Amino acid sequence: MIKQLCSAVFYVHNDYRLAHLDIKPDNLVFNDNNQLALIDLGHTEKIGASINHPTGTAMYRPEEIESGAPYKVAPADIYGLAMTILVIMIQDLPFGKVDRRTLNRIYTRSGTRASFFRILYGSFRDVDERHPLELQELLYRCLNPNPAERPGIHEFLDCAWIVDAPETLDANLTHELNQIMGLKPHPNDQ
């Protein structure tokens, strides 16, 4: 599922030169072939654009969107992608009710991925055991309060764990994910 999501974002960024700007579980659907689709392109902006208006869903957007100052759209999309992957990984909002300023302070003071997630999750051991370190490091970099230091979408597709993931999910797993995540069937499949 994560591989398909990263591929979808890569496709939107590179083939259409657009940032989605509202990546979240509610905008993911599966079709009858168990392929994930990223829907709701109502917030898209051209890659390379700087905009200064809030867009997307608050829990999945970085603080720079809230500031009212111009921001680059591609790093904002990467932040939303990372937040969505974290929700998929832990099956819950990763930071609960933590506001962006607090999150950024924790990030800046923590110094390392393990410290950052340990502060937020209490015990990072559960996340460590279930999810590869390479993916955790990538997600940690995506949540950097400095958008210039976030990785690009290509780094997701270079991550060995994502590269080695299956292309599609089997029907039973897709059904289970739909129930857990509240994902909707693709509109063409209804």
C-alpha positions as CSV (number, residue, x, y, z in Angstrom):
1,M,0.0,0.0,0.0
2,I,2.8,2.4,0.9
3,K,4.6,1.6,-2.3
4,Q,1.5,2.3,-4.3
5,L,0.9,5.6,-2.5
6,C,4.5,6.7,-3.1
7,S,4.2,5.7,-6.8
8,A,0.9,7.8,-7.1
9,V,2.6,10.8,-5.5
10,F,5.6,10.4,-7.8
11,Y,3.3,10.2,-10.8
12,V,1.4,13.4,-9.8
13,H,4.7,15.2,-9.0
14,N,6.7,14.1,-12.1
15,D,4.2,13.4,-14.9
16,Y,1.8,16.2,-14.2
17,R,4.2,18.5,-12.3
18,L,1.6,19.0,-9.6
19,A,1.6,18.9,-5.8
20,H,-1.6,17.2,-4.4
21,L,-1.6,19.2,-1.1
22,D,-4.2,17.0,0.6
23,I,-2.6,13.6,0.9
24,K,-4.4,11.8,3.7
25,P,-6.1,8.4,4.2
26,D,-9.5,9.8,3.3
27,N,-8.1,10.5,-0.2
28,L,-7.0,6.9,-0.8
29,V,-9.2,4.3,-2.5
30,F,-8.8,0.8,-3.8
31,N,-10.2,-0.4,-7.1
32,D,-11.4,-4.0,-7.9
33,N,-7.8,-4.9,-8.9
34,N,-6.6,-3.9,-5.4
35,Q,-4.7,-1.0,-6.7
36,L,-4.6,2.2,-4.7
37,A,-5.7,5.5,-6.2
38,L,-5.1,9.0,-4.8
39,I,-8.2,11.1,-5.3
40,D,-9.4,14.6,-4.7
41,L,-7.2,16.8,-6.8
42,G,-9.0,20.0,-5.7
43,H,-6.0,21.4,-3.8
44,T,-3.3,20.9,-6.5
45,E,-0.8,23.5,-7.3
46,K,2.1,23.4,-9.8
47,I,5.4,22.0,-8.6
48,G,7.8,24.9,-8.0
49,A,5.0,27.3,-7.0
50,S,5.1,29.3,-3.9
51,I,1.7,30.0,-2.4
52,N,0.6,31.7,0.8
53,H,-2.9,30.4,1.5
54,P,-3.7,27.4,3.7
55,T,-4.7,24.3,1.8
56,G,-5.3,20.6,2.6
57,T,-6.3,19.0,6.0
58,A,-4.8,20.5,9.1
59,M,-3.4,17.2,10.6
60,Y,-1.5,16.4,7.4
61,R,0.0,19.8,6.6
62,P,3.2,21.3,8.0
63,E,3.4,24.5,10.0
64,E,4.7,26.6,7.1
65,I,1.2,26.4,5.6
66,E,-0.3,27.9,8.8
67,S,2.1,30.9,8.8
68,G,0.5,32.9,6.0
69,A,4.0,33.4,4.4
70,P,4.7,32.0,1.0
71,Y,5.8,28.3,1.0
72,K,6.9,25.8,-1.6
73,V,4.3,23.2,-2.4
74,A,6.4,20.1,-3.0
75,P,7.9,20.0,0.5
76,A,4.5,20.5,1.9
77,D,3.2,17.5,0.0
78,I,6.1,15.4,1.3
79,Y,5.1,16.2,4.8
80,G,1.5,15.1,4.1
81,L,2.8,11.9,2.5
82,A,4.9,11.1,5.6
83,M,2.0,11.8,8.0
84,T,-0.2,9.6,5.9
85,I,2.4,6.8,5.9
86,L,2.7,7.1,9.7
87,V,-1.1,6.8,10.1
88,I,-1.0,3.7,7.9
89,M,1.9,2.2,10.0
90,I,0.4,2.8,13.4
91,Q,-3.3,2.9,12.4
92,D,-3.8,6.1,14.3
93,L,-2.9,9.8,14.1
94,P,0.7,9.8,15.0
95,F,0.9,12.8,17.3
96,G,-2.6,13.0,18.8
97,K,-3.5,16.5,19.7
98,V,0.1,17.8,19.6
99,D,0.1,21.2,17.8
100,R,2.7,22.0,15.1
101,R,4.8,24.4,17.2
102,T,5.2,21.7,19.9
103,L,6.0,19.1,17.3
104,N,8.6,21.3,15.7
105,R,10.2,22.1,19.1
106,I,10.3,18.3,19.9
107,Y,11.9,17.7,16.5
108,T,14.6,20.4,17.0
109,R,15.5,19.4,20.5
110,S,15.4,15.6,20.0
111,G,18.4,15.5,17.7
112,T,17.7,11.9,16.4
113,R,14.9,9.9,14.9
114,A,14.7,7.5,17.9
115,S,14.5,10.4,20.4
116,F,11.9,12.2,18.4
117,F,9.6,9.2,18.0
118,R,10.2,8.1,21.6
119,I,9.1,11.5,22.9
120,L,5.9,11.3,20.8
121,Y,5.1,7.7,21.2
122,G,6.4,7.0,24.7
123,S,8.0,3.7,23.7
124,F,9.5,3.6,20.3
125,R,10.3,-0.1,20.5
126,D,7.0,-1.2,19.0
127,V,7.5,1.0,15.9
128,D,11.2,-0.1,15.7
129,E,10.2,-3.8,15.7
130,R,7.5,-3.5,13.1
131,H,9.0,-1.0,10.6
132,P,12.4,-0.9,9.0
133,L,14.9,1.7,10.1
134,E,15.5,3.0,6.6
135,L,11.8,3.9,6.3
136,Q,11.7,5.5,9.8
137,E,14.7,7.6,9.0
138,L,13.1,8.8,5.7
139,L,9.8,9.7,7.5
140,Y,11.8,11.5,10.2
141,R,13.5,13.7,7.6
142,C,10.1,14.4,6.0
143,L,8.8,15.9,9.2
144,N,11.6,18.4,9.5
145,P,10.2,21.8,10.3
146,N,12.6,23.3,7.7
147,P,10.9,22.4,4.3
148,A,14.3,22.9,2.4
149,E,15.6,19.9,4.4
150,R,12.8,17.5,3.5
151,P,13.6,14.8,1.0
152,G,12.0,14.6,-2.5
153,I,9.5,12.0,-3.6
154,H,12.3,10.1,-5.5
155,E,13.9,9.2,-2.2
156,F,10.8,7.2,-1.3
157,L,11.1,5.2,-4.5
158,D,14.8,4.6,-3.7
159,C,14.0,3.3,-0.2
160,A,14.8,-0.5,-0.3
161,W,11.8,-1.4,1.8
162,I,9.5,0.4,-0.5
163,V,11.2,-1.0,-3.6
164,D,10.8,-4.5,-2.3
165,A,7.2,-4.1,-1.3
166,P,4.6,-6.0,-3.5
167,E,3.0,-4.0,-6.3
168,T,-0.5,-4.8,-5.3
169,L,-2.2,-6.2,-2.2
170,D,-4.3,-9.4,-2.0
171,A,-8.0,-9.0,-1.8
172,N,-8.3,-10.1,1.9
173,L,-5.6,-7.6,3.0
174,T,-7.3,-4.8,1.0
175,H,-10.6,-5.5,2.6
176,E,-9.0,-5.5,6.1
177,L,-7.2,-2.2,5.4
178,N,-10.4,-0.7,4.1
179,Q,-12.1,-1.6,7.5
180,I,-9.1,-0.5,9.7
181,M,-8.4,2.7,7.8
182,G,-11.9,3.6,6.8
183,L,-10.7,3.6,3.1
184,K,-13.4,3.8,0.5
185,P,-13.9,1.7,-2.6
186,H,-12.9,3.6,-5.8
187,P,-15.9,5.6,-7.1
188,N,-15.7,3.6,-10.4
189,D,-16.1,0.4,-8.5
190,Q,-19.4,1.2,-6.7
